[in-house]
């Protein structure tokens, strides 16, 4: 009888598998290869994003567009300049719906503003 047949039969019957003595070494090499692939992938995407940012900056320069961070920094600087001469802190804008009751519109009035004219005529004919 062939030796491979007896090994396979032993595995099928629930016997012990022959353990590969280099299994631990192979697993470590596999894990290292996966880590290396992940690092290469991250480096690739970092390079791609850097190239995209260079292109974006060229467009911003060409059309005079500012980055979000620059806009926020300028707004903060403007607030500080406005409050330099003041002894109190700057007033915050009042959100909609928190102001005077008489200025507040009802929901129906707000919706009526956005209805097209032909439909508005239908409502007014009643």
DRENPA-3360 file (N, C-alpha, C; in nm, 2 decimals, always signed):
BEGIN
1 = XXXXXXXX = +0.08/-0.12/+0.00/+0.00/+0.00/+0.00/+0.09/+0.12/+0.00 ~ +0.04/+0.23/-0.06/+0.11/+0.36/-0.07/+0.12/+0.43/+0.06 ~ +0.22/+0.50/+0.09/+0.24/+0.57/+0.22/+0.14/+0.69/+0.22 ~ +0.12/+0.76/+0.11/+0.04/+0.88/+0.11/-0.11/+0.84/+0.14 ~ -0.15/+0.72/+0.10/-0.29/+0.68/+0.13/-0.31/+0.66/+0.28 ~ -0.21/+0.61/+0.35/-0.23/+0.59/+0.49/-0.22/+0.72/+0.57 ~ -0.15/+0.81/+0.52/-0.14/+0.95/+0.59/-0.28/+1.01/+0.57 ~ -0.33/+1.01/+0.45/-0.46/+1.08/+0.42/-0.57/+1.01/+0.50;
9 = XXXXXXXX = -0.57/+0.88/+0.51/-0.67/+0.80/+0.58/-0.67/+0.84/+0.73 ~ -0.55/+0.86/+0.78/-0.54/+0.89/+0.92/-0.59/+1.03/+0.95 ~ -0.58/+1.12/+0.86/-0.63/+1.26/+0.87/-0.78/+1.25/+0.86 ~ -0.83/+1.17/+0.77/-0.98/+1.17/+0.75/-1.05/+1.10/+0.87 ~ -0.98/+1.01/+0.94/-1.04/+0.94/+1.05/-1.02/+1.01/+1.18 ~ -0.96/+1.13/+1.17/-0.95/+1.21/+1.29/-0.81/+1.20/+1.36 ~ -0.72/+1.14/+1.29/-0.59/+1.12/+1.35/-0.51/+1.25/+1.35 ~ -0.40/+1.25/+1.41/-0.31/+1.36/+1.42/-0.25/+1.40/+1.28;
17 = XXXXXXXX = -0.25/+1.53/+1.25/-0.19/+1.57/+1.13/-0.04/+1.58/+1.15 ~ +0.03/+1.55/+1.05/+0.18/+1.57/+1.06/+0.20/+1.72/+1.07 ~ +0.28/+1.76/+1.16/+0.30/+1.91/+1.18/+0.43/+1.94/+1.10 ~ +0.42/+2.05/+1.03/+0.53/+2.10/+0.96/+0.63/+2.17/+1.06 ~ +0.75/+2.13/+1.06/+0.84/+2.19/+1.16/+0.87/+2.34/+1.12 ~ +0.86/+2.38/+1.00/+0.88/+2.51/+0.96/+0.75/+2.60/+0.96 ~ +0.65/+2.55/+1.01/+0.52/+2.62/+1.01/+0.52/+2.75/+1.07 ~ +0.59/+2.76/+1.19/+0.60/+2.89/+1.26/+0.68/+2.99/+1.18;
25 = XXXXXXXX = +0.79/+2.94/+1.12/+0.87/+3.03/+1.04/+0.80/+3.08/+0.92 ~ +0.72/+2.99/+0.86/+0.64/+3.03/+0.74/+0.54/+3.13/+0.78 ~ +0.47/+3.11/+0.89/+0.37/+3.21/+0.93/+0.43/+3.34/+0.96 ~ +0.54/+3.35/+1.02/+0.61/+3.48/+1.05/+0.65/+3.55/+0.92 ~ +0.70/+3.47/+0.82/+0.73/+3.53/+0.69/+0.61/+3.58/+0.62 ~ +0.50/+3.51/+0.64/+0.37/+3.55/+0.57/+0.32/+3.68/+0.64 ~ +0.33/+3.69/+0.77/+0.29/+3.81/+0.84/+0.38/+3.93/+0.81 ~ +0.51/+3.90/+0.79/+0.60/+4.01/+0.76/+0.57/+4.06/+0.61;
33 = XXXXXXXX = +0.54/+3.97/+0.52/+0.50/+4.00/+0.39/+0.38/+4.09/+0.38 ~ +0.28/+4.05/+0.47/+0.15/+4.13/+0.47/+0.18/+4.27/+0.53 ~ +0.26/+4.28/+0.63/+0.30/+4.41/+0.69/+0.37/+4.50/+0.58 ~ +0.46/+4.44/+0.51/+0.54/+4.51/+0.41/+0.44/+4.56/+0.29 ~ +0.35/+4.47/+0.25/+0.25/+4.51/+0.15/+0.17/+4.63/+0.20 ~ +0.12/+4.62/+0.32/+0.04/+4.73/+0.38/+0.12/+4.86/+0.38 ~ +0.25/+4.86/+0.42/+0.33/+4.98/+0.42/+0.35/+5.04/+0.28 ~ +0.37/+4.95/+0.19/+0.39/+4.99/+0.05/+0.26/+5.06/+0.00;
41 = XXXXXXXX = +0.14/+5.00/+0.03/+0.01/+5.06/-0.01/-0.01/+5.19/+0.05 ~ +0.02/+5.21/+0.18/+0.01/+5.34/+0.25/+0.10/+5.44/+0.19 ~ +0.22/+5.40/+0.16/+0.32/+5.49/+0.09/+0.27/+5.54/-0.04 ~ +0.21/+5.44/-0.12/+0.16/+5.47/-0.25/+0.05/+5.58/-0.24 ~ -0.05/+5.55/-0.15/-0.16/+5.65/-0.14/-0.11/+5.78/-0.08 ~ -0.01/+5.78/+0.00/+0.04/+5.91/+0.05/+0.10/+5.99/-0.06 ~ +0.18/+5.92/-0.15/+0.23/+5.99/-0.27/+0.12/+6.05/-0.36 ~ +0.02/+5.96/-0.38/-0.09/+6.01/-0.47/-0.16/+6.13/-0.41;
49 = XXXXXXXX = -0.18/+6.13/-0.28/-0.25/+6.24/-0.21/-0.16/+6.37/-0.21 ~ -0.03/+6.35/-0.20/+0.06/+6.47/-0.21/+0.05/+6.53/-0.35 ~ +0.05/+6.44/-0.45/+0.04/+6.49/-0.59/-0.09/+6.57/-0.61 ~ -0.20/+6.51/-0.56/-0.33/+6.57/-0.57/-0.33/+6.71/-0.50 ~ -0.27/+6.71/-0.38/-0.26/+6.84/-0.31/-0.18/+6.95/-0.38 ~ -0.08/+6.91/-0.45/+0.00/+7.00/-0.53/-0.09/+7.05/-0.64 ~ -0.17/+6.97/-0.71/-0.26/+7.01/-0.81/-0.36/+7.11/-0.76 ~ -0.42/+7.07/-0.64/-0.52/+7.15/-0.58/-0.47/+7.29/-0.55;
57 = XXXXXXXX = -0.34/+7.29/-0.49/-0.28/+7.42/-0.46/-0.26/+7.51/-0.58 ~ -0.22/+7.44/-0.69/-0.20/+7.52/-0.82/-0.33/+7.58/-0.86 ~ -0.44/+7.51/-0.85/-0.57/+7.56/-0.89/-0.61/+7.67/-0.79 ~ -0.59/+7.65/-0.66/-0.62/+7.76/-0.57/-0.54/+7.89/-0.60 ~ -0.41/+7.87/-0.63/-0.33/+7.99/-0.67/-0.38/+8.06/-0.79 ~ -0.42/+7.98/-0.89/-0.46/+8.03/-1.02/-0.59/+8.11/-1.01 ~ -0.68/+8.06/-0.93/-0.81/+8.13/-0.92/-0.83/+8.21/-0.79 ~ -0.73/+8.22/-0.70/-0.74/+8.29/-0.58/-0.83/+8.24/-0.48;
65 = XXXXXXXX = -0.84/+8.11/-0.47/-0.93/+8.04/-0.38/-0.84/+8.01/-0.25 ~ -0.91/+8.03/-0.13/-0.83/+8.00/-0.01/-0.88/+7.87/+0.05 ~ -0.79/+7.81/+0.12/-0.82/+7.68/+0.19/-0.92/+7.71/+0.31 ~ -0.99/+7.61/+0.35/-1.08/+7.62/+0.46/-1.01/+7.67/+0.59 ~ -0.89/+7.62/+0.61/-0.82/+7.66/+0.73/-0.78/+7.80/+0.73 ~ -0.74/+7.85/+0.61/-0.70/+7.99/+0.59/-0.82/+8.08/+0.62 ~ -0.94/+8.04/+0.57/-1.06/+8.12/+0.59/-1.09/+8.13/+0.73 ~ -1.08/+8.02/+0.81/-1.11/+8.02/+0.95/-1.01/+8.10/+1.02;
73 = XXXXXXXX = -0.89/+8.10/+0.99/-0.79/+8.18/+1.06/-0.81/+8.33/+1.03 ~ -0.85/+8.37/+0.91/-0.88/+8.51/+0.88/-1.00/+8.55/+0.96 ~ -1.10/+8.47/+0.97/-1.22/+8.50/+1.04/-1.19/+8.52/+1.19 ~ -1.11/+8.44/+1.25/-1.07/+8.45/+1.39/-0.99/+8.58/+1.41 ~ -0.90/+8.61/+1.32/-0.82/+8.73/+1.33/-0.91/+8.85/+1.32 ~ -1.01/+8.85/+1.23/-1.10/+8.96/+1.22/-1.18/+8.98/+1.34 ~ -1.22/+8.87/+1.41/-1.30/+8.88/+1.53/-1.21/+8.94/+1.64 ~ -1.08/+8.91/+1.65/-0.99/+8.96/+1.75/-0.97/+9.11/+1.73;
81 = XXXXXXXX = -0.95/+9.15/+1.60/-0.93/+9.29/+1.57/-1.06/+9.37/+1.61 ~ -1.17/+9.32/+1.58/-1.30/+9.39/+1.61/-1.32/+9.40/+1.76 ~ -1.27/+9.31/+1.84/-1.29/+9.32/+1.98/-1.17/+9.38/+2.06 ~ -1.07/+9.42/+1.99/-0.95/+9.48/+2.06/-0.99/+9.60/+2.14 ~ -1.06/+9.69/+2.08/-1.10/+9.82/+2.15/-1.21/+9.80/+2.25 ~ -1.28/+9.69/+2.25/-1.40/+9.67/+2.33/-1.36/+9.60/+2.46 ~ -1.43/+9.64/+2.57/-1.41/+9.58/+2.70/-1.49/+9.45/+2.71 ~ -1.59/+9.44/+2.63/-1.67/+9.31/+2.64/-1.64/+9.22/+2.52;
89 = XXXXXXXX = -1.68/+9.10/+2.54/-1.66/+9.01/+2.43/-1.75/+9.04/+2.32 ~ -1.72/+8.99/+2.19/-1.81/+9.02/+2.08/-1.94/+8.94/+2.10 ~ -2.05/+9.00/+2.05/-2.18/+8.94/+2.06/-2.19/+8.83/+1.95 ~ -2.25/+8.72/+1.99/-2.27/+8.61/+1.90/-2.40/+8.64/+1.82 ~ -2.41/+8.59/+1.70/-2.53/+8.60/+1.62/-2.64/+8.51/+1.68 ~ -2.76/+8.56/+1.67/-2.87/+8.49/+1.73/-2.92/+8.39/+1.62 ~ -2.93/+8.26/+1.65/-2.98/+8.16/+1.55/-3.12/+8.19/+1.52 ~ -3.16/+8.14/+1.40/-3.30/+8.16/+1.36/-3.40/+8.09/+1.45;
97 = XXXXXXXX = -3.51/+8.15/+1.48/-3.60/+8.09/+1.57/-3.58/+8.12/+1.71 ~ -3.48/+8.20/+1.75/-3.45/+8.23/+1.89/-3.47/+8.38/+1.91 ~ -3.51/+8.46/+1.81/-3.51/+8.60/+1.82/-3.65/+8.65/+1.87 ~ -3.69/+8.76/+1.82/-3.82/+8.82/+1.86/-3.93/+8.74/+1.80 ~ -4.04/+8.73/+1.88/-4.15/+8.65/+1.84/-4.22/+8.71/+1.72 ~ -4.23/+8.84/+1.72/-4.30/+8.91/+1.61/-4.24/+8.90/+1.47 ~ -4.11/+8.88/+1.47/-4.04/+8.86/+1.34/-4.05/+8.72/+1.29 ~ -4.07/+8.63/+1.38/-4.07/+8.48/+1.35/-4.19/+8.45/+1.26;
105 = XXXXXXXX = -4.17/+8.38/+1.15/-4.27/+8.34/+1.05/-4.33/+8.21/+1.09 ~ -4.45/+8.19/+1.05/-4.51/+8.05/+1.07/-4.46/+7.96/+0.96 ~ -4.47/+7.83/+0.98/-4.42/+7.74/+0.89/-4.50/+7.75/+0.76 ~ -4.63/+7.78/+0.77/-4.71/+7.80/+0.65/-4.66/+7.91/+0.56 ~ -4.62/+8.02/+0.62/-4.57/+8.14/+0.55/-4.44/+8.10/+0.48 ~ -4.36/+8.03/+0.54/-4.23/+7.98/+0.49/-4.25/+7.89/+0.37 ~ -4.34/+7.80/+0.38/-4.37/+7.71/+0.27/-4.43/+7.78/+0.15 ~ -4.52/+7.88/+0.18/-4.59/+7.95/+0.07/-4.49/+8.03/-0.02;
113 = XXXXXXXX = -4.37/+8.07/+0.04/-4.27/+8.14/-0.04/-4.22/+8.05/-0.15 ~ -4.21/+7.92/-0.12/-4.14/+7.83/-0.22/-4.24/+7.77/-0.32 ~ -4.36/+7.80/-0.31/-4.46/+7.74/-0.40/-4.46/+7.82/-0.53 ~ -4.46/+7.76/-0.65/-4.46/+7.83/-0.77/-4.58/+7.91/-0.79 ~ -4.57/+8.01/-0.88/-4.69/+8.11/-0.90/-4.81/+8.04/-0.95 ~ -4.81/+7.95/-1.04/-4.94/+7.88/-1.09/-5.01/+7.81/-0.97 ~ -4.94/+7.75/-0.89/-5.00/+7.68/-0.77/-5.05/+7.78/-0.67 ~ -4.98/+7.89/-0.66/-5.02/+8.00/-0.57/-5.15/+8.05/-0.61;
121 = XXXXXX = -5.17/+8.07/-0.74/-5.30/+8.12/-0.79/-5.41/+8.02/-0.76 ~ -5.39/+7.89/-0.76/-5.49/+7.79/-0.73/-5.53/+7.81/-0.58 ~ -5.44/+7.84/-0.49/-5.47/+7.86/-0.35/-5.55/+7.98/-0.33 ~ -5.51/+8.09/-0.40/-5.58/+8.22/-0.38/-5.72/+8.22/-0.44 ~ -5.76/+8.14/-0.54/-5.89/+8.14/-0.60/-5.99/+8.08/-0.50 ~ -5.96/+8.00/-0.41/-6.06/+7.94/-0.32/-6.13/+8.04/-0.24;
% end
